[in-house]
Amino acid sequence: MSTPRIPNRLDGAQRIAEEIGAAIVAGRYAPDTLVPGEIELGRRYGASRTVVREALKLLSAKGLIASRKRSGTRARPREAWNMLDADVLAWRLRDGRAEPKFVSDLLHVRAVVEPAAAAMAARGHTRKSLKPIEEAFAEMERAAHDRVAFVDPDRRFHKAILVATGNDFMVAFAALTETALGAFVRIASRHPGAPAPSVPLHRAVLEAIRRGDAEGAHAAMTALLDRTARNVERNVKGKARARARTVRVCKTNRR
């Protein structure tokens, strides 16, 4: 049976919300500055007021905008954004671009949540909840030398561990961070031989969970995330240095 289509009205609203939302998180609208209003957005996208209002509601729910009768619709400051919203994460990680602080913040959140989740999964998993972890790992082994093919099973591996905790809040965290996990694999794998060296570390996490070793699962996940953090931070800083060199060269050429 095919999945029912989302109504066209929501399709249009999602498209508008995506473009304006991505512009806000990219910094093209500074906090408290006006974003395009209903009439302008309707003209720009050929959309009805109903569709535009749906788009603005979506952005408001994500904490990106605030609308007031006399002051218009304005971008909200970063601390108001719903950082665990899947769309906000995707927009901030669009095209593999993310500022170092954002990447660092996500790495720190993972370092707090995922070792604890691995320990919980070791203590409370069932045969049914263990199976998706095992299946994802088997695919990771097969894709160990293929960066593109590795992304999806790695994301499913980490999500399945969070689901195996049986904790509803952990499950919600898993659903919201799938996009970020996929981006981390791409960033961390920008060096020769990747992602193969991470496979034994993932195996150690799986084996500890499988044998019910909560302490071992916590330690194994911590070791895995430490390696990911080192690779991600090295590659993000490398890209930042490369961009800085490019800017300096361009400035020199213009003189």
C-alpha positions as CSV (number, residue, x, y, z in Angstrom):
1,M,0.0,0.0,0.0
2,S,1.4,3.4,-1.0
3,T,1.9,6.1,1.6
4,P,-0.9,8.8,1.4
5,R,0.3,12.0,-0.2
6,I,0.6,15.1,2.1
7,P,-1.9,17.6,0.9
8,N,-0.6,20.1,-1.6
9,R,-1.3,23.0,0.8
10,L,1.1,21.5,3.3
11,D,3.6,20.7,0.5
12,G,3.7,24.4,-0.4
13,A,3.9,25.5,3.2
14,Q,6.8,23.2,3.9
15,R,8.7,24.5,0.9
16,I,8.2,28.1,2.1
17,A,9.1,27.2,5.7
18,E,12.2,25.4,4.5
19,E,13.6,28.3,2.5
20,I,12.9,30.9,5.1
21,G,13.9,28.7,8.0
22,A,17.2,27.8,6.3
23,A,17.9,31.5,5.7
24,I,17.2,32.3,9.4
25,V,19.5,29.6,10.7
26,A,22.2,30.6,8.2
27,G,22.1,34.1,9.7
28,R,20.6,35.9,6.7
29,Y,18.0,37.3,9.1
30,A,19.5,38.7,12.2
31,P,17.6,38.4,15.5
32,D,14.6,40.7,15.7
33,T,14.8,41.7,12.1
34,L,11.8,41.5,9.9
35,V,11.3,38.5,7.7
36,P,9.0,38.7,4.6
37,G,5.4,39.1,5.4
38,E,2.3,37.3,4.1
39,I,1.8,39.4,1.1
40,E,5.5,39.3,0.0
41,L,5.8,35.6,0.5
42,G,2.5,35.0,-1.3
43,R,3.8,37.0,-4.3
44,R,7.3,35.4,-4.2
45,Y,6.0,31.8,-4.1
46,G,2.7,32.2,-5.9
47,A,1.0,30.9,-2.8
48,S,-2.3,31.7,-1.1
49,R,-2.5,33.4,2.2
50,T,-3.7,30.2,3.7
51,V,-0.5,28.4,2.6
52,V,1.7,31.2,3.7
53,R,0.1,31.2,7.1
54,E,0.7,27.5,7.4
55,A,4.4,28.1,6.7
56,L,4.7,30.8,9.3
57,K,3.0,28.6,11.8
58,L,5.6,25.9,11.1
59,L,8.4,28.3,11.6
60,S,6.8,29.7,14.8
61,A,6.5,26.2,16.3
62,K,10.2,25.7,15.7
63,G,11.0,28.9,17.6
64,L,12.4,30.6,14.6
65,I,10.0,33.5,14.2
66,A,7.6,35.6,16.3
67,S,4.6,37.5,14.9
68,R,3.1,40.6,16.5
69,K,0.3,42.7,15.1
70,R,2.1,46.0,14.9
71,S,5.7,45.0,14.6
72,G,5.4,42.3,11.9
73,T,7.1,38.9,11.8
74,R,10.6,38.9,13.1
75,A,13.4,36.3,13.4
76,R,14.0,35.1,16.9
77,P,17.4,34.8,18.6
78,R,19.3,31.5,18.5
79,E,18.5,30.6,22.1
80,A,14.8,30.5,21.2
81,W,15.2,27.9,18.5
82,N,14.1,24.4,19.0
83,M,17.5,22.8,18.5
84,L,16.3,19.3,18.6
85,D,13.7,19.9,15.9
86,A,14.6,17.6,12.9
87,D,14.2,20.4,10.4
88,V,16.3,22.9,12.4
89,L,19.1,20.3,12.6
90,A,18.8,19.6,8.9
91,W,18.9,23.3,7.9
92,R,21.9,23.9,10.1
93,L,23.7,20.9,8.6
94,R,22.7,21.7,5.1
95,D,25.4,20.9,2.5
96,G,27.6,19.6,5.2
97,R,28.2,23.2,6.5
98,A,27.9,23.9,10.2
99,E,29.8,26.3,12.4
100,P,32.4,24.6,14.7
101,K,30.4,25.6,17.9
102,F,27.3,23.9,16.6
103,V,29.2,20.7,15.8
104,S,31.0,20.8,19.1
105,D,27.7,21.3,21.0
106,L,26.1,18.2,19.3
107,L,29.2,16.1,20.0
108,H,28.9,17.0,23.7
109,V,25.2,16.1,23.8
110,R,26.0,12.8,22.2
111,A,28.8,12.2,24.7
112,V,26.3,12.7,27.6
113,V,23.3,10.8,26.2
114,E,24.7,7.8,24.1
115,P,27.0,6.1,26.6
116,A,24.2,6.2,29.2
117,A,21.8,4.9,26.5
118,A,24.2,2.0,25.7
119,A,24.3,1.1,29.4
120,M,20.5,1.2,29.6
121,A,20.2,-1.0,26.4
122,A,22.6,-3.5,27.9
123,R,20.6,-3.8,31.1
124,G,17.1,-3.8,29.5
125,H,17.2,-4.9,25.8
126,T,15.0,-7.7,24.5
127,R,15.7,-10.1,21.7
128,K,13.4,-8.0,19.5
129,S,15.1,-4.6,20.4
130,L,18.6,-6.2,19.9
131,K,17.9,-7.4,16.4
132,P,17.9,-3.9,14.7
133,I,21.3,-3.1,16.4
134,E,22.7,-6.4,15.1
135,E,21.3,-5.9,11.6
136,A,22.6,-2.3,11.3
137,F,26.1,-3.5,12.5
138,A,26.1,-6.3,9.9
139,E,25.5,-3.7,7.2
140,M,28.2,-1.4,8.6
141,E,30.7,-4.3,8.3
142,R,29.8,-4.8,4.6
143,A,30.0,-1.1,3.9
144,A,33.2,-0.5,5.9
145,H,35.1,0.8,2.9
146,D,32.3,2.7,1.3
147,R,31.7,6.1,3.0
148,V,28.3,6.7,1.3
149,A,26.9,3.3,2.0
150,F,28.1,3.4,5.6
151,V,26.0,6.5,6.6
152,D,22.6,4.8,6.8
153,P,23.4,1.7,8.8
154,D,25.6,3.8,11.2
155,R,22.6,6.1,11.8
156,R,20.3,3.1,12.3
157,F,22.8,1.5,14.7
158,H,22.8,4.5,17.1
159,K,19.1,5.0,16.8
160,A,18.4,1.4,17.6
161,I,20.4,1.6,20.7
162,L,18.4,4.6,21.9
163,V,15.2,2.7,21.1
164,A,16.4,-0.4,22.9
165,T,16.6,1.6,26.2
166,G,12.8,1.5,26.3
167,N,12.9,5.1,27.6
168,D,10.4,7.3,25.7
169,F,12.6,10.4,26.0
170,M,15.6,8.5,24.6
171,V,13.4,7.4,21.7
172,A,12.4,11.0,21.0
173,F,16.1,12.0,21.0
174,A,16.8,9.3,18.5
175,A,14.2,10.4,16.1
176,L,15.3,14.1,16.3
177,T,19.0,13.5,15.8
178,E,19.0,11.1,12.9
179,T,19.9,13.9,10.6
180,A,22.8,15.1,12.7
181,L,24.2,11.5,13.1
182,G,24.2,11.2,9.3
183,A,26.2,14.4,8.9
184,F,28.7,13.4,11.6
185,V,29.5,10.2,9.6
186,R,30.2,12.3,6.5
187,I,32.3,14.8,8.4
188,A,34.3,12.2,10.4
189,S,35.0,10.1,7.3
190,R,37.0,12.7,5.4
191,H,40.3,11.0,5.7
192,P,41.9,7.9,4.0
193,G,40.6,4.5,5.2
194,A,37.5,5.8,6.8
195,P,35.1,4.6,8.1
196,A,36.6,1.1,8.4
197,P,38.6,1.9,11.6
198,S,35.4,2.6,13.5
199,V,33.8,-0.8,12.8
200,P,35.7,-2.6,15.7
201,L,34.6,0.2,18.1
202,H,31.0,-0.3,17.0
203,R,31.4,-4.1,17.5
204,A,32.6,-3.6,21.0
205,V,29.4,-1.6,21.8
206,L,27.2,-4.3,20.3
207,E,29.0,-7.1,22.1
208,A,28.7,-5.4,25.5
209,I,25.0,-4.8,25.0
210,R,24.5,-8.3,23.8
211,R,26.1,-9.8,26.9
212,G,24.3,-7.4,29.3
213,D,27.4,-5.6,30.4
214,A,26.2,-2.1,31.2
215,E,29.6,-0.8,32.3
216,G,31.3,-2.2,29.3
217,A,28.7,-0.8,26.9
218,H,29.1,2.7,28.5
219,A,32.9,2.5,28.1
220,A,32.7,1.2,24.6
221,M,30.3,3.9,23.4
222,T,32.5,6.5,25.1
223,A,35.5,5.3,23.2
224,L,33.6,5.3,19.9
225,L,32.3,8.8,20.4
226,D,35.8,10.1,21.5
227,R,37.2,8.9,18.2
228,T,34.3,10.4,16.3
229,A,34.8,13.7,18.1
230,R,38.5,13.8,17.3
231,N,37.8,13.1,13.6
232,V,34.9,15.6,13.3
233,E,36.7,18.4,15.1
234,R,39.9,17.9,13.1
235,N,38.0,17.9,9.8
236,V,35.8,20.9,10.8
237,K,38.9,22.9,11.8
238,G,40.7,21.9,8.6
239,K,37.8,23.2,6.5
240,A,37.7,26.4,8.5
241,R,41.5,26.9,7.9
242,A,41.0,26.2,4.2
243,R,38.2,28.8,4.0
244,A,40.4,31.3,5.8
245,R,43.2,30.7,3.3
246,T,40.8,31.2,0.4
247,V,39.6,34.5,1.8
248,R,43.1,35.7,2.3
249,V,44.0,34.8,-1.3
250,C,41.0,36.5,-2.7
251,K,41.7,39.7,-0.7
252,T,45.3,39.6,-1.9
253,N,44.3,39.2,-5.5
254,R,42.0,42.2,-5.2
255,R,44.7,44.5,-4.1
